């Protein structure tokens, strides 16, 4: 007996999220990572938001479980600390249950935050959060045997965030720290660095076969690579929104 076979559906092409930031507090990404507890099989959950332009950690929380209410608290704390009420902001994440919870999405809507999500089953659509977690867990002082308590995990993460934001010379932003990039201190730092290199070259030209190192920083940062025309369109839209807000 013949069985009726319907035509298979054409595969759906999902474009990668392509948000672009030309300054701090335009695009944030967030995620949850598990921190080992000293008891095998137990974990603490680190909720963390990072600004893709500056790599600055704007908010973090450590809890024993994954719940939407903790994610809401995380975002509210970040918005308050950066004084962003009513300003345009994109918040990108993967497709975890706390990220897609109705109450959490309602909170984002109330705050005027545009939500963005990675493609299903695509692991590299949230690269900034993933890279930060890798930096943390490969840190020499990361307790490989696990944390004894929630309080100990919170205290360690607090120390890590302080080091990462204020002391870590980040290779992705030309070896300045995220705090300097986030608050506009990077220009003076890099100008001084250029002067030091130029003076060294003038005193010992034999040590340089070419120009000194390029210490410039990109004018924009993309969540994923975008076409130049898309970047120009985004910049125009963002400038208009900023003008409406400040006007």
C-alpha positions in Angstrom: 0.0 0.0 0.0 1.4 3.4 -1.0 1.8 5.9 1.8 1.2 9.6 1.1 4.3 11.6 1.6 4.0 15.4 1.8 6.7 17.6 0.5 9.4 18.4 3.1 9.5 22.0 4.2 12.4 24.1 2.9 15.0 24.8 5.6 14.5 28.2 7.3 17.5 30.4 7.0 18.0 32.3 10.3 20.1 35.4 10.1 22.5 36.0 13.0 21.7 38.9 15.3 23.6 41.9 14.1 23.4 44.7 16.8 26.1 47.4 16.6 27.3 49.7 19.4 29.1 53.0 18.8 29.4 53.7 22.5 28.7 52.2 25.9 25.3 51.3 27.1 23.8 50.7 23.7 24.1 46.9 23.5 24.5 44.5 26.5 24.7 40.8 26.5 23.9 38.5 29.4 24.1 34.9 30.3 24.1 32.4 33.2 27.1 30.2 33.9 27.4 27.4 36.5 30.0 27.7 39.3 31.1 24.4 40.9 30.3 23.8 44.5 32.6 21.8 46.8 29.9 19.2 46.9 29.9 17.1 43.8 26.8 17.7 41.6 26.0 21.0 43.2 26.4 24.3 41.4 25.9 28.1 42.0 24.5 30.2 39.2 26.3 33.4 38.1 24.0 35.9 36.2 26.1 38.5 34.4 25.6 41.4 32.0 28.5 42.8 29.9 28.6 45.8 27.6 29.9 44.8 24.2 31.4 48.2 23.4 33.5 48.5 26.5 33.5 44.9 27.9 32.5 46.5 31.2 30.5 44.2 33.6 27.5 46.4 34.4 25.6 43.9 36.7 26.0 40.5 38.2 24.2 38.2 40.7 25.1 34.8 42.2 22.2 32.5 43.2 21.6 28.8 43.9 19.1 28.4 41.0 17.9 29.8 37.7 14.8 31.9 38.1 13.3 34.8 36.1 13.0 36.9 39.2 16.7 36.9 39.6 17.2 37.9 36.0 14.8 40.8 36.5 16.8 41.9 39.5 20.0 41.7 37.5 18.7 44.0 34.7 17.0 46.5 37.0 20.3 46.8 39.0 22.3 47.4 35.7 19.8 50.0 34.4 19.9 51.8 37.8 23.7 51.8 38.1 24.1 53.3 34.6 21.1 55.7 34.9 19.5 54.4 31.7 15.8 54.8 32.4 14.0 55.6 29.2 17.2 55.4 27.0 17.4 53.0 24.0 19.2 49.7 24.9 19.5 46.2 23.4 19.9 43.2 25.7 21.1 40.1 23.9 21.0 36.5 25.3 20.7 32.9 24.4 17.4 31.0 24.5 17.4 29.7 28.1 14.2 29.5 30.1 15.0 32.6 32.4 15.7 34.6 29.2 12.3 33.7 27.6 10.2 33.9 30.8 7.1 36.0 30.3 7.7 38.0 33.5 11.2 38.8 32.5 10.2 39.9 29.0 7.5 42.1 30.5 10.1 43.7 32.8 12.3 44.5 29.7 9.3 46.0 28.0 8.5 48.2 31.0 12.1 49.4 31.0 12.1 50.1 27.3 14.7 47.5 26.6 14.8 45.7 23.2 15.3 42.0 23.7 17.5 40.0 21.3 18.1 36.2 21.2 20.7 33.9 19.7 19.6 31.5 16.9 18.4 28.1 18.2 21.2 25.6 18.6 23.9 28.1 17.7 26.5 28.4 20.4 28.5 31.4 19.1 25.8 34.0 18.8 26.6 35.4 22.3 30.4 35.6 22.0 31.1 38.4 24.5 29.5 36.6 27.5 31.0 33.3 26.5 34.5 34.9 26.2 34.2 36.6 29.6 33.1 33.3 31.3 36.1 31.6 29.8 38.4 34.3 31.1 37.0 33.9 34.6 37.2 30.1 34.7 40.7 30.0 33.3 41.8 32.6 35.8 44.7 31.1 38.0 42.8 32.0 41.2 39.5 30.3 40.1 38.8 27.7 42.8 38.9 24.5 40.8 37.7 22.4 43.8 34.5 24.5 44.0 33.0 27.0 46.4 32.1 25.9 50.0 29.0 28.2 50.2 26.9 30.7 48.3 28.5 33.5 50.3 32.0 32.4 49.3 31.0 32.2 45.6 29.5 35.8 45.8 32.7 37.1 47.5 35.0 35.5 44.9 32.9 36.8 42.0 32.9 40.3 43.5 36.7 40.3 43.6 36.9 38.9 40.0 34.5 41.6 38.7 36.6 44.4 40.4 39.8 43.0 38.8 38.2 42.5 35.4 36.6 46.0 35.2 39.4 48.1 36.8 42.7 46.1 36.4 42.4 43.7 33.5 44.2 45.0 30.4 41.8 43.6 27.9 43.3 42.4 24.5 39.9 43.1 22.8 40.1 46.8 23.5 43.9 47.3 22.9 45.0 46.6 26.4 43.1 49.2 28.4 40.7 48.2 31.1 37.0 48.1 30.6 36.4 50.9 33.1 38.5 53.2 31.0 36.7 52.3 27.8 33.3 52.5 29.4 33.7 56.0 30.9 35.7 57.6 28.1 39.1 57.6 29.8 40.7 55.5 27.0 41.5 58.4 24.7 43.9 60.0 27.1 45.4 56.7 28.1 46.1 55.8 24.4 47.3 59.3 23.5 49.9 59.1 26.3 50.9 55.6 25.2 51.4 56.8 21.6 53.6 59.6 22.8 55.8 57.2 24.8 56.2 54.9 21.8 57.1 57.9 19.5 59.6 59.2 21.9 61.2 55.7 22.3 61.4 55.4 18.5 63.0 58.8 18.1 65.6 57.9 20.7 66.3 54.4 19.3 65.2 54.3 15.7 67.2 51.2 15.0 64.8 49.2 17.1 61.9 49.9 14.7 61.9 48.7 11.1 58.4 50.1 10.6 55.9 52.3 12.3 55.1 52.0 16.0 52.2 49.9 17.1 48.7 51.0 16.2 46.9 51.9 19.4 43.7 53.0 17.9 40.3 51.5 18.8 37.4 50.7 16.5 34.6 53.3 16.2 31.9 50.6 16.6 31.6 47.1 17.9 29.2 44.5 16.4 27.7 41.5 18.1 28.3 39.6 14.8 29.9 41.0 11.7 27.6 43.3 9.7 27.7 45.0 6.4 28.9 48.6 6.3 25.5 49.8 5.0 23.7 48.1 8.0 26.1 49.8 10.4 25.5 53.2 8.9 21.7 52.6 9.1 22.0 51.6 12.8 24.1 54.6 13.6 21.6 57.0 12.0 18.7 55.4 13.9 20.6 55.4 17.2 21.6 59.1 16.8 18.0 60.0 16.1 16.8 58.2 19.2 19.4 59.9 21.3 18.4 63.2 19.9 14.8 62.6 20.8 15.8 61.5 24.3 18.0 64.5 25.0 15.7 66.9 23.4 
